[in-house]
Amino acid sequence: MERQRQWHTDKRHFKQKWEDDYFFAEISSKAVCLICQQSVAVLKEYNIRHHYETKHAVFSRYKGEARKKKSSELLSKLRSQQATLTRPSTAQDCATRASYEISALIAKSGRSFSTGDFVKECLSTAASIMCPSQERVFSQISLSRNTVTRRVEDLSRDIRDQLTVKSRDFVAFSLACDESTDISDSAQLLVFVRGINADMEITQELAGLETLRGTTKGEDLFAAVSRVLDKYNLSWDKMVGITTDGAPAMIGKKALMYLIVVLIILMDAFLFDFVSSGNFAHFPSLRDVNVEVDRLPEYGELLSNLNKEFDLRFVDFKKTAGDMELFPQPFSVSPDSVPKHLQMELIEFQCDTELRRKFVSLPLRDFYPHVSKQRYPQMRKNAQVMLSLFGSTYICEQTFSLMNLNKIKLRGTLTDSHLQDILTLSVSNNPTKKVEFQIVSKWFKNPF
């Protein structure tokens, strides 16, 4: 019995090698993941390994010294965060953090910056009723219009600074662009960037909101996009695609010859023939609709024109179809159907049993980081291009809805820079708390 108890105790003792093997560390007698900072319920290697393999298998790409270095970086980062979070907090520190939190919520909700004064009044009223002894603490939360404005500026600037740093490592990126008019009849061009680095880490952010003065021709859009790319030092030769709504100004070949990368589906020409002849065998829903026979040629002509528009707008799809097919099913594509520079590499790739096993067990986005940079550079590059592409301009449409929510008649004087700050904060992929933590930490060192 004593031997069994001793064995049970040893199994629950944290082992130093788990730091490098599974990116875990012992914090306050608990095994804490260095990646997501979650702790496991029971201190057993099985639980730790299961957490790592199910949630962070992508980190298996780090080997040897690179793995030890990554583990050390994550551990240092965690300890740094703990040191800041466990420092003695003063009432003013907490008030500042609350000010940032509430300012972010005000911006994301589409409310005016002056809403902060009303929120503070509500907090003071609630405090006076629920916890009168703490009313003075709540009164220290600064939520004046100017303060909320500064907080939103700080948070959005931090997001843009992070994008500037991350964009230096992009091996490929694409853009999503769309243009709309705000309530003051000013044309606004949204430019989103989606980039990927050598480690297959994807970054997607709002890169710019450009106000177009005067005309909105193709050359005007091109100049606006160029300004955004210059701001982040993004190189044209790394841009692999652009997604637009298909407006003429967006796809004019002479004005935007560097920006044309269109990826969508083709419409088959047989629609015209079948509809014109009244043959609805393959269209059961349409067959049930009563349509005058003499109008069929008219409908057929409309579909024919629509097909021509698709051919015009989607002319580049066939050129990229092979690469797009290779990305989701690399083990099913015939080597003869891919470009020559990929053929030999693909043959070797398809013979790799270890990669095949991982392909079956992992999501596509988590699979490609396991592809060796040395053995399969072209396959990896193709995956990076595909992962960096936007699937649609939905993110732009979503952001324009936020713009219309913010720039209403009562806020018609909202400046373009503040509008961009609000939209940047609202659509950012960065965790809000992470951004606020960085800003608040700076304030602790240099309070105004």
C-alpha positions as CSV (number, residue, x, y, z in Angstrom):
1,M,0.0,0.0,0.0
2,E,2.8,2.4,0.9
3,R,4.6,1.7,-2.4
4,Q,1.4,2.4,-4.3
5,R,0.9,5.7,-2.5
6,Q,4.5,6.7,-3.2
7,W,4.1,5.9,-6.9
8,H,0.9,8.0,-7.0
9,T,2.6,11.0,-5.4
10,D,5.5,10.8,-7.9
11,K,3.2,10.8,-10.8
12,R,1.8,14.2,-9.7
13,H,5.1,15.8,-9.3
14,F,5.8,18.5,-12.0
15,K,8.8,17.5,-14.2
16,Q,11.1,20.2,-15.6
17,K,11.2,18.6,-19.0
18,W,7.5,19.4,-19.5
19,E,8.4,23.0,-20.1
20,D,10.0,22.2,-23.4
21,D,8.0,19.1,-24.2
22,Y,4.5,20.6,-23.7
23,F,5.1,24.3,-23.0
24,F,3.9,24.0,-19.4
25,A,5.3,25.5,-16.2
26,E,4.6,25.1,-12.5
27,I,2.9,28.2,-11.1
28,S,1.7,28.0,-7.5
29,S,1.8,24.2,-7.5
30,K,-0.3,24.1,-10.7
31,A,0.7,23.1,-14.2
32,V,0.0,26.2,-16.3
33,C,0.1,26.3,-20.1
34,L,2.6,28.9,-21.3
35,I,0.6,29.4,-24.5
36,C,-3.0,29.9,-23.4
37,Q,-2.3,30.3,-19.7
38,Q,-4.9,27.7,-18.7
39,S,-4.2,25.2,-15.9
40,V,-4.9,21.5,-16.0
41,A,-7.2,20.0,-13.3
42,V,-4.8,17.2,-12.3
43,L,-1.0,17.3,-12.3
44,K,-0.4,14.3,-14.6
45,E,1.6,14.0,-17.8
46,Y,-1.4,12.5,-19.6
47,N,-3.6,15.6,-18.9
48,I,-0.8,18.0,-19.8
49,R,0.0,16.1,-23.1
50,H,-3.7,15.9,-24.0
51,H,-4.1,19.6,-23.5
52,Y,-1.0,20.3,-25.7
53,E,-1.9,17.9,-28.5
54,T,-5.5,19.0,-28.8
55,K,-5.1,22.7,-28.5
56,H,-1.5,23.6,-29.4
57,A,-0.3,20.9,-31.8
58,V,0.8,23.6,-34.2
59,F,3.7,24.3,-31.9
60,S,5.2,20.9,-32.8
61,R,7.0,22.7,-35.6
62,Y,9.5,24.0,-33.1
63,K,12.4,21.5,-32.7
64,G,15.6,21.4,-30.7
65,E,17.1,24.8,-29.7
66,A,14.2,26.6,-31.4
67,R,11.8,24.8,-29.1
68,K,13.8,25.7,-26.0
69,K,14.0,29.3,-27.0
70,K,10.2,29.5,-27.6
71,S,9.5,27.9,-24.3
72,S,11.9,30.4,-22.6
73,E,10.2,33.3,-24.3
74,L,6.7,32.2,-23.3
75,L,7.8,31.6,-19.7
76,S,9.4,35.1,-19.5
77,K,6.3,36.7,-20.9
78,L,4.1,34.9,-18.4
79,R,6.2,35.9,-15.5
80,S,6.3,39.5,-16.7
81,Q,2.6,39.6,-16.9
82,Q,2.2,38.1,-13.4
83,A,4.7,40.6,-12.0
84,T,2.6,43.5,-13.3
85,L,-0.7,42.0,-12.2
86,T,0.4,41.1,-8.7
87,R,2.0,44.5,-8.0
88,P,0.2,46.4,-5.3
89,S,-2.8,48.1,-7.0
90,T,-3.7,51.6,-5.9
91,A,-7.2,53.0,-6.3
92,Q,-5.9,55.3,-9.1
93,D,-4.4,52.3,-11.0
94,C,-7.8,50.5,-10.9
95,A,-9.6,53.7,-11.9
96,T,-7.3,54.1,-14.9
97,R,-7.9,50.5,-16.0
98,A,-11.6,50.9,-15.6
99,S,-11.4,54.1,-17.7
100,Y,-9.8,52.2,-20.6
101,E,-12.2,49.3,-20.3
102,I,-15.3,51.6,-20.4
103,S,-13.9,53.8,-23.1
104,A,-13.4,50.7,-25.3
105,L,-17.0,49.6,-24.7
106,I,-18.3,53.1,-25.6
107,A,-16.3,53.1,-28.9
108,K,-17.4,49.6,-29.8
109,S,-21.1,50.3,-29.0
110,G,-21.1,53.2,-31.5
111,R,-22.0,55.8,-28.8
112,S,-20.6,59.3,-28.6
113,F,-17.4,59.9,-26.6
114,S,-19.5,62.3,-24.4
115,T,-21.4,59.2,-23.2
116,G,-18.6,58.7,-20.6
117,D,-20.0,61.5,-18.5
118,F,-23.4,59.8,-18.3
119,V,-21.8,56.4,-17.5
120,K,-19.9,58.0,-14.7
121,E,-23.0,59.5,-13.3
122,C,-24.7,56.1,-13.4
123,L,-21.7,54.5,-11.6
124,S,-21.7,57.1,-8.9
125,T,-25.5,56.7,-8.4
126,A,-25.2,52.9,-8.1
127,A,-22.2,53.2,-5.8
128,S,-24.0,55.6,-3.5
129,I,-26.8,53.1,-3.1
130,M,-25.0,49.8,-3.1
131,C,-21.7,50.6,-1.5
132,P,-21.6,54.2,-0.1
133,S,-18.2,53.7,1.4
134,Q,-16.7,53.1,-2.1
135,E,-18.4,56.1,-3.8
136,R,-15.2,58.1,-3.7
137,V,-13.3,55.3,-5.5
138,F,-15.8,55.3,-8.3
139,S,-15.6,59.1,-8.6
140,Q,-11.9,58.7,-9.5
141,I,-12.8,57.0,-12.8
142,S,-12.1,59.7,-15.5
143,L,-14.7,59.5,-18.2
144,S,-14.9,63.0,-19.6
145,R,-15.3,63.4,-23.3
146,N,-11.6,64.4,-23.8
147,T,-10.4,61.4,-21.6
148,V,-12.6,58.9,-23.5
149,T,-11.2,60.4,-26.8
150,R,-7.6,60.0,-25.6
151,R,-8.3,56.4,-24.5
152,V,-9.7,55.4,-27.8
153,E,-6.8,57.1,-29.6
154,D,-4.3,55.2,-27.4
155,L,-6.0,51.8,-28.0
156,S,-6.3,52.1,-31.8
157,R,-2.7,53.5,-32.1
158,D,-1.5,50.4,-30.2
159,I,-3.3,48.1,-32.6
160,R,-1.8,49.9,-35.6
161,D,1.7,49.8,-34.0
162,Q,1.3,46.0,-33.5
163,L,0.3,45.7,-37.2
164,T,3.4,47.7,-38.2
165,V,5.6,45.3,-36.3
166,K,3.9,42.2,-37.5
167,S,3.9,43.4,-41.2
168,R,7.7,43.4,-41.3
169,D,7.6,39.6,-41.2
170,F,4.9,39.1,-43.8
171,V,5.9,36.7,-46.6
172,A,2.6,37.2,-48.4
173,F,-0.4,39.4,-47.8
174,S,-3.7,40.3,-49.5
175,L,-6.1,43.3,-49.4
176,A,-9.8,43.7,-49.1
177,C,-11.1,47.0,-50.4
178,D,-14.5,48.6,-50.6
179,E,-15.8,52.1,-51.1
180,S,-18.9,53.7,-49.7
181,T,-20.3,57.2,-48.9
182,D,-20.9,58.4,-45.3
183,I,-23.7,60.7,-44.1
184,S,-21.7,63.8,-45.1
185,D,-21.5,62.5,-48.7
186,S,-17.7,61.9,-48.3
187,A,-16.4,58.8,-50.2
188,Q,-14.7,56.5,-47.7
189,L,-12.3,53.7,-48.8
190,L,-11.7,50.8,-46.4
191,V,-8.5,48.8,-46.8
192,F,-8.1,45.6,-44.8
193,V,-4.8,43.7,-44.8
194,R,-4.4,40.0,-44.2
195,G,-0.8,38.7,-43.9
196,I,1.1,35.6,-43.0
197,N,4.6,35.2,-41.7
198,A,7.1,32.4,-42.2
199,D,5.7,30.5,-39.1
200,M,2.2,30.5,-40.7
201,E,0.8,33.1,-38.2
202,I,-2.0,35.1,-39.7
203,T,-2.7,38.7,-39.0
204,Q,-5.8,40.5,-40.2
205,E,-6.5,44.2,-39.4
206,L,-8.1,47.4,-40.7
207,A,-5.1,49.1,-42.3
208,G,-6.7,52.3,-43.4
209,L,-9.8,54.4,-43.8
210,E,-9.1,56.8,-46.7
211,T,-11.4,59.7,-47.4
212,L,-11.5,60.4,-51.2
213,R,-11.8,64.1,-52.0
214,G,-13.2,64.9,-55.4
215,T,-13.4,62.0,-57.8
216,T,-13.4,58.2,-57.1
217,K,-11.9,56.9,-60.2
218,G,-9.6,53.9,-60.5
219,E,-6.5,56.1,-60.2
220,D,-7.8,57.7,-57.0
221,L,-8.4,54.4,-55.4
222,F,-5.0,53.2,-56.5
223,A,-3.4,56.3,-54.9
224,A,-5.3,55.7,-51.7
225,V,-4.3,52.1,-51.4
226,S,-0.7,53.0,-52.2
227,R,-0.7,55.4,-49.2
228,V,-1.9,52.7,-46.9
229,L,0.8,50.3,-48.1
230,D,3.5,52.9,-47.7
231,K,2.3,53.7,-44.2
232,Y,3.0,50.1,-43.1
233,N,6.0,49.6,-45.5
234,L,4.3,46.8,-47.3
235,S,5.9,45.8,-50.5
236,W,3.9,45.3,-53.7
237,D,5.8,42.2,-54.6
238,K,4.5,40.4,-51.5
239,M,0.9,41.2,-52.4
240,V,-0.8,38.0,-53.7
241,G,-4.4,39.1,-54.0
242,I,-7.0,41.8,-53.7
243,T,-10.7,41.3,-53.0
244,T,-13.2,44.0,-54.1
245,D,-16.9,44.3,-54.7
246,G,-16.3,44.3,-58.4
247,A,-17.2,48.0,-59.0
248,P,-15.8,49.3,-62.3
249,A,-13.4,51.7,-60.5
250,M,-12.0,48.8,-58.6
251,I,-11.2,46.6,-61.5
252,G,-10.1,49.0,-64.2
253,K,-7.0,47.4,-65.7
254,K,-5.3,50.6,-66.6
255,A,-5.8,52.3,-63.3
256,L,-5.3,49.3,-61.0
257,M,-3.0,47.0,-63.0
258,Y,-1.0,46.1,-59.9
259,L,-4.1,45.3,-57.9
260,I,-6.0,42.9,-60.0
261,V,-6.2,39.5,-58.4
262,V,-9.8,38.2,-58.7
263,L,-10.7,34.8,-57.2
264,I,-14.4,33.7,-57.6
265,I,-16.5,31.1,-59.3
266,L,-17.5,30.8,-63.0
267,M,-21.0,30.7,-64.5
268,D,-21.4,28.0,-67.2
269,A,-22.6,29.2,-70.5
270,F,-25.3,26.5,-70.8
271,L,-27.7,28.7,-68.8
272,F,-28.5,30.7,-71.9
273,D,-29.2,27.7,-74.1
274,F,-31.4,25.9,-71.7
275,V,-33.5,28.9,-70.7
276,S,-33.9,30.2,-74.2
277,S,-35.2,26.9,-75.4
278,G,-37.6,26.5,-72.4
279,N,-35.8,23.3,-71.2
280,F,-36.1,23.4,-67.4
281,A,-35.2,19.7,-66.8
282,H,-32.4,20.7,-64.5
283,F,-34.3,23.5,-62.8
284,P,-37.4,22.0,-61.1
285,S,-38.2,25.1,-59.1
286,L,-38.1,27.3,-62.2
287,R,-40.2,24.7,-64.1
288,D,-43.1,25.3,-61.7
289,V,-43.2,29.0,-62.5
290,N,-45.6,30.1,-65.2
291,V,-43.6,32.1,-67.7
292,E,-44.9,33.4,-71.1
293,V,-43.1,31.5,-73.9
294,D,-42.4,34.7,-75.8
295,R,-40.5,36.1,-72.9
296,L,-38.0,33.2,-72.6
297,P,-35.5,34.7,-75.2
298,E,-35.5,37.9,-73.1
299,Y,-34.6,36.1,-69.9
300,G,-32.1,34.1,-71.8
301,E,-30.5,37.3,-73.1
302,L,-30.3,38.6,-69.5
303,L,-28.6,35.5,-68.3
304,S,-26.2,35.7,-71.3
305,N,-25.2,39.2,-70.3
306,L,-24.8,38.1,-66.7
307,N,-22.5,35.3,-67.9
308,K,-20.4,37.8,-69.8
309,E,-20.1,40.0,-66.7
310,F,-18.9,36.9,-64.8
311,D,-16.4,36.1,-67.5
312,L,-15.1,39.7,-67.4
313,R,-14.8,40.0,-63.7
314,F,-13.6,36.4,-63.0
315,V,-11.2,36.0,-65.8
316,D,-8.3,35.1,-63.5
317,F,-10.1,32.3,-61.7
318,K,-8.9,29.6,-64.1
319,K,-5.3,30.7,-63.7
320,T,-5.4,30.1,-59.9
321,A,-7.8,27.1,-59.9
322,G,-4.9,24.6,-59.8
323,D,-3.2,26.3,-56.8
324,M,-6.5,26.6,-55.0
325,E,-7.3,22.9,-55.5
326,L,-3.9,21.9,-54.3
327,F,-4.2,23.7,-51.0
328,P,-7.2,21.9,-49.5
329,Q,-6.4,18.4,-50.9
330,P,-2.7,18.0,-51.5
331,F,-2.8,14.2,-51.2
332,S,-5.6,13.9,-53.9
333,V,-4.3,16.2,-56.6
334,S,-2.5,14.7,-59.5
335,P,1.1,16.0,-59.9
336,D,0.4,16.5,-63.6
337,S,-2.3,19.1,-62.8
338,V,0.0,21.4,-60.8
339,P,2.7,23.8,-62.1
340,K,6.0,22.3,-63.0
341,H,7.9,23.8,-60.1
342,L,5.6,22.0,-57.7
343,Q,5.4,18.6,-59.3
344,M,8.5,16.8,-57.9
345,E,7.9,18.3,-54.5
346,L,4.3,17.2,-54.6
347,I,5.3,13.6,-55.4
348,E,7.6,13.5,-52.4
349,F,5.0,15.2,-50.3
350,Q,2.3,12.6,-51.1
351,C,4.7,9.8,-50.1
352,D,5.3,11.3,-46.6
353,T,3.2,9.0,-44.4
354,E,3.8,11.2,-41.3
355,L,2.3,14.3,-43.1
356,R,-0.6,12.2,-44.4
357,R,-1.4,11.2,-40.8
358,K,-1.3,14.8,-39.6
359,F,-3.4,15.9,-42.6
360,V,-6.2,13.5,-41.5
361,S,-6.1,14.5,-37.8
362,L,-5.6,18.2,-38.0
363,P,-7.6,21.2,-39.3
364,L,-6.2,22.5,-42.6
365,R,-4.9,25.7,-41.0
366,D,-3.1,23.7,-38.3
367,F,-1.7,21.2,-40.7
368,Y,0.5,23.4,-42.9
369,P,2.8,24.7,-40.1
370,H,4.0,21.0,-39.8
371,V,5.2,21.1,-43.4
372,S,9.0,21.4,-43.4
373,K,10.4,24.6,-44.7
374,Q,13.5,22.8,-46.0
375,R,11.9,19.7,-47.7
376,Y,8.7,21.4,-49.1
377,P,9.4,25.1,-49.6
378,Q,7.1,25.5,-52.6
379,M,4.2,23.6,-51.0
380,R,4.5,25.7,-47.9
381,K,4.7,28.9,-50.0
382,N,1.5,27.9,-51.9
383,A,-0.2,27.4,-48.6
384,Q,0.9,30.8,-47.3
385,V,-0.5,32.5,-50.3
386,M,-3.9,30.7,-50.0
387,L,-4.1,31.4,-46.2
388,S,-3.4,35.1,-46.7
389,L,-6.3,35.6,-49.2
390,F,-9.6,37.2,-48.3
391,G,-12.7,35.1,-49.2
392,S,-15.0,38.0,-49.6
393,T,-15.5,41.7,-48.8
394,Y,-17.9,40.8,-46.0
395,I,-15.5,42.4,-43.4
396,C,-15.8,45.6,-45.4
397,E,-19.5,45.6,-45.5
398,Q,-19.6,44.8,-41.7
399,T,-17.3,47.8,-41.1
400,F,-19.4,50.1,-43.2
401,S,-22.4,49.2,-41.1
402,L,-20.4,50.2,-38.0
403,M,-19.4,53.5,-39.8
404,N,-23.1,54.3,-40.5
405,L,-23.9,53.5,-36.9
406,N,-21.2,56.0,-35.7
407,K,-21.4,58.8,-38.2
408,I,-25.0,59.8,-37.9
409,K,-26.5,63.3,-38.2
410,L,-25.9,64.0,-34.5
411,R,-22.3,63.1,-35.0
412,G,-21.7,64.5,-38.4
413,T,-18.7,66.4,-37.2
414,L,-16.9,63.2,-36.2
415,T,-13.4,63.5,-37.7
416,D,-12.0,61.0,-40.1
417,S,-9.1,60.1,-37.7
418,H,-11.5,59.5,-34.8
419,L,-13.8,57.4,-37.1
420,Q,-10.8,55.3,-38.1
421,D,-9.9,54.9,-34.4
422,I,-13.4,53.7,-33.6
423,L,-13.5,51.2,-36.5
424,T,-10.0,49.9,-35.8
425,L,-10.9,49.1,-32.2
426,S,-14.2,47.6,-33.1
427,V,-13.0,45.2,-35.8
428,S,-9.6,44.4,-34.4
429,N,-8.6,40.7,-34.1
430,N,-6.4,41.6,-31.1
431,P,-7.9,40.6,-27.8
432,T,-9.1,43.9,-26.2
433,K,-7.7,43.1,-22.8
434,K,-4.3,42.4,-24.2
435,V,-4.2,45.8,-25.9
436,E,-5.5,47.6,-22.8
437,F,-3.0,45.8,-20.6
438,Q,-0.2,47.1,-22.7
439,I,-1.5,50.7,-22.7
440,V,-2.2,50.7,-19.0
441,S,1.3,49.3,-18.3
442,K,2.7,52.3,-20.1
443,W,0.5,54.6,-18.1
444,F,1.8,53.1,-14.8
445,K,5.3,54.1,-15.8
446,N,4.4,57.6,-17.3
447,P,1.1,58.8,-15.9
448,F,-0.2,62.1,-17.3
